[in-house]
Amino acid sequence: MNKILEIEQLSVSFDGFKALNNLNFSMNTGELRVIIGPNGAGKTTFLDVITGKVQPTEGRVLFKGKNLQKIPEFKIARLGIGRKFQTPRVYLNLTVRENLDLVCNRNKNVFSTLFTRPRATETRTVAGLIETIGLEAKADAIASLLSHGEKQRLEIGMLVAQSPDLLLVDEPAAGLTDEETKNVGALLLALAESHSIIAIEHDMEFVRQIANDQVTVLHQGSVLCEGSMDEVQNDPRVIEVYLGEAPSITPEQLNILRIAASMAWADDYFAPEQSEVILSNLSREFAISEEHQDRLKKELQNYLALNNPLETLVAKLKNFGEKERVLRLSYEIIRSNEINEKEVVVYQRLLELLDLPNEIIEQVETEIEAKYNG
């Protein structure tokens, strides 16, 4: 498969600080690549170099085989690289349709967009873009009245209108509601069928939604690792970079923790009572001393922020004992707070995945009910 982007031994220094350090990266034509990394990893500088905003100190960037060194930003854009910044950049006083019409015809200015009748081909193009970004109902609304997520989708539509071969999208899920995040994710997946896309993102749920293939992790200006979302999320180096030192328990015990946390996240609200159940039970069960228990509580607190796919986690359980332990802890988590419909659905899905005998399930649930009712 042809490479659309190749970056070779790239370094960028600002007054002695290396924002990028001997970075190597490549992606195929037609690929949607997600790039993650903690603050200060070099993600924004990475995009700045590709678009020509920043010149590399060392190394080179090849776009479809062409070296982009010393090419001005506007010429790089004309070569077929479009960039969407984190904050939506749309014309707030124009309608959705007018924003897209202005971009579709580069020979137009704002005056002619407002007062000149568009050609039929332009009208069809704009109508198609409005449908693609899902703003048909808001086509004639002033952009200033759109929600943040709708503005994000409008700007992505404006970017697509320029017909770039490579889309660079910087934190498209920042500040969005859950519904808006899903809508933007669905839009990027649809665009990925006909475009090459690089998406920089912090929201791990959003990354899981759009990351079909490889995820690239940047750290201290270099590529730390690459792989599937599951591989990257469970890589000890990534865990250490994002959360600090990995907890002093086994990977099997950490997996049990993550399944339990999935129960608590079922309704998108992690109740304090549920957090206490996980921390107290796991720290008491896995700790080798009282001192270790206190330290383990602090270590595990970070991992409660990770919401992981249940099917992937349960598949890693190795034996009947681990499954029973997961059942016991998971039921206690949802029982420790007022049980709601969403938690019941996730719990029932867990029971299906665990595939334990009914008598074991009834015994565990009865024991925990007695604890809370007694």
C-alpha positions as CSV (number, residue, x, y, z in Angstrom):
1,M,0.0,0.0,0.0
2,N,1.3,3.5,-0.8
3,K,2.5,5.7,2.0
4,I,0.8,9.1,2.1
5,L,3.0,10.4,4.9
6,E,6.6,9.5,6.0
7,I,8.5,11.3,8.8
8,E,12.1,10.5,9.2
9,Q,14.3,11.2,12.2
10,L,12.5,14.4,12.9
11,S,13.6,16.8,15.6
12,V,12.4,20.3,16.5
13,S,14.2,22.4,19.1
14,F,12.9,25.6,20.8
15,D,15.7,27.4,22.7
16,G,17.4,24.1,23.5
17,F,14.1,22.2,24.4
18,K,13.4,19.3,22.0
19,A,9.7,19.3,21.3
20,L,10.3,16.5,18.8
21,N,13.2,14.1,19.3
22,N,14.3,11.9,16.4
23,L,10.7,11.0,15.6
24,N,9.9,8.4,12.9
25,F,6.4,7.9,11.7
26,S,4.5,6.7,8.6
27,M,0.9,6.0,7.5
28,N,-0.7,4.5,4.5
29,T,-3.1,6.1,2.1
30,G,-6.7,5.7,3.2
31,E,-5.7,5.1,6.9
32,L,-7.3,6.7,9.9
33,R,-4.5,7.0,12.4
34,V,-5.2,8.2,16.0
35,I,-2.3,9.8,17.9
36,I,-2.4,10.0,21.7
37,G,0.0,11.1,24.4
38,P,0.2,13.1,27.6
39,N,0.5,16.9,27.7
40,G,3.9,18.0,26.4
41,A,4.4,14.8,24.3
42,G,4.8,16.9,21.1
43,K,1.5,16.3,19.4
44,T,0.8,19.9,18.4
45,T,4.3,20.4,17.2
46,F,3.9,17.2,15.2
47,L,1.0,18.8,13.3
48,D,2.8,22.1,13.0
49,V,5.7,20.5,11.2
50,I,3.5,18.6,8.8
51,T,1.6,21.8,7.8
52,G,4.8,23.9,7.6
53,K,4.0,26.2,10.5
54,V,7.2,25.0,12.2
55,Q,10.4,24.0,10.3
56,P,12.3,20.9,11.6
57,T,15.7,21.3,13.2
58,E,16.6,17.9,11.7
59,G,14.9,15.2,9.6
60,R,12.3,15.6,7.0
61,V,8.6,15.1,6.2
62,L,7.5,13.4,3.0
63,F,3.9,13.9,1.7
64,K,3.2,11.5,-1.2
65,G,6.9,11.3,-1.6
66,K,7.5,15.1,-1.8
67,N,9.8,16.7,0.8
68,L,7.9,19.5,2.5
69,Q,10.9,21.3,3.9
70,K,10.8,25.1,3.5
71,I,7.5,25.0,1.6
72,P,5.1,27.7,2.9
73,E,2.0,26.8,4.7
74,F,-0.4,27.9,2.0
75,K,1.4,25.9,-0.6
76,I,1.4,22.8,1.6
77,A,-2.4,23.2,2.0
78,R,-2.7,23.4,-1.8
79,L,-0.7,20.1,-2.1
80,G,-3.6,18.4,-0.3
81,I,-3.1,18.7,3.5
82,G,-6.0,20.2,5.5
83,R,-5.9,21.0,9.2
84,K,-8.7,21.4,11.7
85,F,-7.6,23.1,15.0
86,Q,-9.0,22.3,18.4
87,T,-11.2,25.4,18.6
88,P,-13.7,25.6,15.7
89,R,-12.8,28.3,13.2
90,V,-16.1,29.1,11.3
91,Y,-17.7,32.3,10.2
92,L,-20.1,32.9,13.0
93,N,-22.2,35.5,11.2
94,L,-22.8,33.3,8.2
95,T,-25.2,30.3,8.0
96,V,-24.0,26.7,7.7
97,R,-24.8,26.8,4.0
98,E,-22.9,30.0,3.5
99,N,-19.9,28.8,5.4
100,L,-19.6,25.7,3.1
101,D,-20.4,27.7,0.0
102,L,-17.6,30.1,0.7
103,V,-15.1,27.3,1.0
104,C,-16.4,25.3,-1.9
105,N,-15.6,28.1,-4.3
106,R,-12.1,29.5,-3.5
107,N,-12.6,32.3,-6.0
108,K,-15.5,33.8,-4.0
109,N,-15.2,36.2,-1.1
110,V,-17.8,36.9,1.6
111,F,-19.6,39.6,-0.4
112,S,-20.1,37.4,-3.5
113,T,-21.1,34.4,-1.3
114,L,-23.9,36.5,0.2
115,F,-25.1,38.3,-2.9
116,T,-24.3,36.1,-5.9
117,R,-26.5,33.1,-6.9
118,P,-24.4,29.9,-6.6
119,R,-24.0,27.6,-9.7
120,A,-25.9,24.4,-9.7
121,T,-22.8,22.3,-9.2
122,E,-21.8,24.3,-6.2
123,T,-25.3,23.9,-4.8
124,R,-25.2,20.1,-5.1
125,T,-21.7,20.0,-3.5
126,V,-22.8,22.1,-0.6
127,A,-26.0,20.1,-0.1
128,G,-23.9,16.9,-0.1
129,L,-21.6,18.3,2.5
130,I,-24.5,19.4,4.7
131,E,-25.9,15.9,4.6
132,T,-22.5,14.3,5.3
133,I,-21.9,16.4,8.4
134,G,-25.5,15.8,9.6
135,L,-26.6,19.5,9.7
136,E,-29.6,19.4,7.3
137,A,-31.9,20.8,9.9
138,K,-29.5,23.6,10.7
139,A,-28.5,24.4,7.1
140,D,-29.9,28.0,7.2
141,A,-29.0,28.6,10.9
142,I,-26.4,31.2,11.8
143,A,-23.2,29.4,12.9
144,S,-23.1,31.4,16.1
145,L,-26.3,29.6,17.2
146,L,-24.8,26.1,16.7
147,S,-23.7,23.9,19.6
148,H,-20.0,23.3,20.1
149,G,-20.3,19.9,18.6
150,E,-22.2,21.2,15.6
151,K,-19.5,23.8,15.0
152,Q,-16.9,21.1,15.1
153,R,-18.8,19.1,12.4
154,L,-19.2,22.3,10.3
155,E,-15.5,23.0,10.4
156,I,-14.7,19.4,9.4
157,G,-17.2,19.9,6.5
158,M,-15.4,23.1,5.5
159,L,-12.1,21.2,5.6
160,V,-13.5,18.4,3.4
161,A,-14.8,21.1,1.0
162,Q,-11.2,21.9,0.2
163,S,-10.7,18.4,-1.1
164,P,-7.5,17.5,0.9
165,D,-5.9,14.1,0.6
166,L,-4.8,14.2,4.2
167,L,-7.0,15.6,7.1
168,L,-5.3,16.6,10.3
169,V,-7.9,16.9,13.1
170,D,-6.7,18.2,16.5
171,E,-8.8,17.0,19.5
172,P,-12.2,17.0,17.8
173,A,-13.9,15.6,20.9
174,A,-12.7,18.4,23.3
175,G,-15.6,20.0,25.2
176,L,-18.3,17.8,23.6
177,T,-21.2,16.1,25.2
178,D,-21.4,12.3,24.9
179,E,-24.0,12.6,22.1
180,E,-21.9,15.2,20.2
181,T,-18.8,13.0,20.7
182,K,-20.5,10.0,19.1
183,N,-21.7,12.2,16.2
184,V,-18.2,13.6,15.5
185,G,-16.8,10.1,15.7
186,A,-19.3,8.8,13.2
187,L,-18.5,11.6,10.9
188,L,-14.7,10.9,11.0
189,L,-15.4,7.2,10.4
190,A,-17.5,8.0,7.4
191,L,-14.9,10.4,6.0
192,A,-12.2,7.7,6.5
193,E,-13.8,5.7,3.7
194,S,-12.5,8.3,1.2
195,H,-9.7,10.2,3.0
196,S,-6.5,9.7,5.0
197,I,-7.0,11.1,8.5
198,I,-4.7,11.8,11.5
199,A,-6.7,12.6,14.7
200,I,-5.0,13.9,17.8
201,E,-7.1,13.0,20.9
202,H,-7.1,12.8,24.7
203,D,-10.6,11.2,25.2
204,M,-10.0,7.5,25.4
205,E,-13.7,6.6,24.8
206,F,-13.6,8.6,21.6
207,V,-10.3,7.0,20.6
208,R,-11.9,3.6,21.1
209,Q,-14.8,4.7,18.9
210,I,-12.7,5.7,15.9
211,A,-9.5,3.7,16.2
212,N,-10.0,0.8,13.7
213,D,-6.3,0.1,13.1
214,Q,-3.2,1.4,14.7
215,V,-2.9,3.9,17.5
216,T,0.4,5.9,17.9
217,V,1.5,7.0,21.3
218,L,3.9,10.0,21.5
219,H,6.0,10.7,24.6
220,Q,8.7,13.3,25.1
221,G,8.8,14.0,21.3
222,S,9.2,10.5,20.1
223,V,7.0,7.5,19.2
224,L,6.6,5.4,22.4
225,C,4.7,2.6,20.8
226,E,2.1,1.7,18.2
227,G,-0.5,-1.0,18.0
228,S,-4.2,-1.7,18.4
229,M,-6.2,0.3,21.0
230,D,-6.2,-2.8,23.3
231,E,-2.5,-3.4,22.9
232,V,-1.6,0.3,23.5
233,Q,-3.9,0.7,26.5
234,N,-2.4,-2.4,28.2
235,D,1.2,-1.6,27.4
236,P,3.1,-1.0,30.7
237,R,5.0,1.9,29.1
238,V,1.8,3.7,28.2
239,I,0.3,3.0,31.7
240,E,3.4,4.5,33.3
241,V,3.4,7.6,31.0
242,Y,-0.3,8.4,31.6
243,L,-0.8,7.3,35.2
244,G,2.7,7.2,36.7
245,E,4.2,4.1,38.1
246,A,2.2,0.9,37.4
247,P,0.4,-0.5,40.5
248,S,2.2,-3.1,42.6
249,I,-0.3,-5.9,41.7
250,T,-0.2,-8.6,39.0
251,P,-1.7,-8.0,35.6
252,E,-4.4,-10.5,36.5
253,Q,-5.4,-8.6,39.6
254,L,-5.4,-5.3,37.6
255,N,-7.7,-6.9,35.0
256,I,-10.2,-7.8,37.8
257,L,-10.1,-4.2,38.9
258,R,-10.9,-3.0,35.4
259,I,-13.9,-5.3,35.1
260,A,-15.2,-4.0,38.4
261,A,-14.7,-0.4,37.3
262,S,-16.7,-1.2,34.1
263,M,-19.6,-2.1,36.4
264,A,-19.4,1.2,38.2
265,W,-19.1,3.1,34.9
266,A,-22.3,1.5,33.5
267,D,-24.4,4.6,34.1
268,D,-21.6,7.0,33.3
269,Y,-21.4,8.0,37.0
270,F,-18.8,6.6,39.3
271,A,-20.4,6.9,42.7
272,P,-18.1,7.4,45.7
273,E,-19.6,4.2,47.4
274,Q,-18.6,2.2,44.3
275,S,-15.1,3.6,44.4
276,E,-14.7,2.7,48.0
277,V,-15.8,-0.9,47.4
278,I,-13.2,-1.3,44.7
279,L,-10.4,0.4,46.6
280,S,-11.1,-1.3,50.0
281,N,-11.8,-4.8,48.7
282,L,-8.9,-5.0,46.2
283,S,-6.4,-3.3,48.4
284,R,-7.3,-5.6,51.3
285,E,-7.4,-8.7,49.2
286,F,-4.2,-8.2,47.2
287,A,-2.1,-6.3,49.8
288,I,0.8,-8.1,51.5
289,S,0.8,-5.7,54.5
290,E,-1.1,-2.8,56.0
291,E,1.5,-0.4,54.7
292,H,1.1,-1.9,51.2
293,Q,-2.7,-1.6,51.5
294,D,-2.4,2.1,52.1
295,R,-0.1,2.5,49.1
296,L,-2.2,0.3,46.9
297,K,-5.3,2.4,47.5
298,K,-3.5,5.4,46.2
299,E,-2.1,3.5,43.2
300,L,-5.5,2.1,42.2
301,Q,-7.3,5.4,42.4
302,N,-5.8,6.4,39.1
303,Y,-7.1,3.4,37.3
304,L,-10.7,4.0,38.2
305,A,-10.7,6.6,35.4
306,L,-10.2,3.9,32.7
307,N,-13.4,2.7,31.2
308,N,-12.6,-0.5,29.3
309,P,-14.5,-2.8,26.9
310,L,-16.1,-5.6,29.0
311,E,-15.7,-8.3,26.4
312,T,-12.0,-7.7,26.0
313,L,-11.4,-7.8,29.8
314,V,-13.4,-10.9,30.6
315,A,-11.6,-12.8,27.8
316,K,-8.4,-12.4,29.8
317,L,-9.7,-14.2,32.9
318,K,-7.7,-17.4,33.2
319,N,-9.7,-19.6,35.6
320,F,-12.9,-20.3,37.6
321,G,-11.5,-18.6,40.7
322,E,-10.9,-15.3,38.9
323,K,-14.4,-15.4,37.4
324,E,-16.0,-16.0,40.8
325,R,-13.9,-13.2,42.3
326,V,-15.1,-10.8,39.5
327,L,-18.7,-11.9,40.1
328,R,-18.5,-11.2,43.8
329,L,-16.8,-7.8,43.5
330,S,-18.9,-6.7,40.5
331,Y,-22.2,-7.5,42.3
332,E,-21.1,-5.7,45.4
333,I,-20.2,-2.6,43.4
334,I,-23.6,-2.2,41.8
335,R,-25.3,-3.2,45.2
336,S,-23.3,-0.6,47.1
337,N,-25.1,2.2,45.3
338,E,-28.8,2.4,44.2
339,I,-29.0,-0.1,41.3
340,N,-30.3,1.5,38.1
341,E,-31.4,0.1,34.8
342,K,-28.1,0.7,33.0
343,E,-26.1,-1.1,35.6
344,V,-28.4,-4.1,35.5
345,V,-28.0,-4.3,31.7
346,V,-24.2,-4.3,32.0
347,Y,-24.3,-6.8,34.9
348,Q,-26.4,-9.2,32.9
349,R,-23.9,-8.9,30.1
350,L,-21.2,-9.7,32.5
351,L,-23.0,-12.8,33.7
352,E,-23.3,-14.0,30.1
353,L,-19.6,-13.5,29.5
354,L,-18.6,-15.2,32.8
355,D,-20.8,-18.2,32.0
356,L,-20.8,-19.4,35.6
357,P,-23.2,-22.0,37.0
358,N,-26.5,-20.5,38.3
359,E,-26.0,-21.9,41.8
360,I,-22.7,-20.0,42.1
361,I,-24.3,-16.8,41.0
362,E,-27.3,-17.2,43.4
363,Q,-24.9,-18.1,46.3
364,V,-22.7,-15.0,45.7
365,E,-25.7,-12.6,45.3
366,T,-27.4,-14.0,48.4
367,E,-24.3,-13.6,50.5
368,I,-23.8,-9.9,49.4
369,E,-27.6,-9.1,49.8
370,A,-27.3,-10.5,53.4
371,K,-24.4,-8.2,54.0
372,Y,-26.3,-5.1,52.9
373,N,-29.7,-6.1,54.3
374,G,-28.3,-7.3,57.6
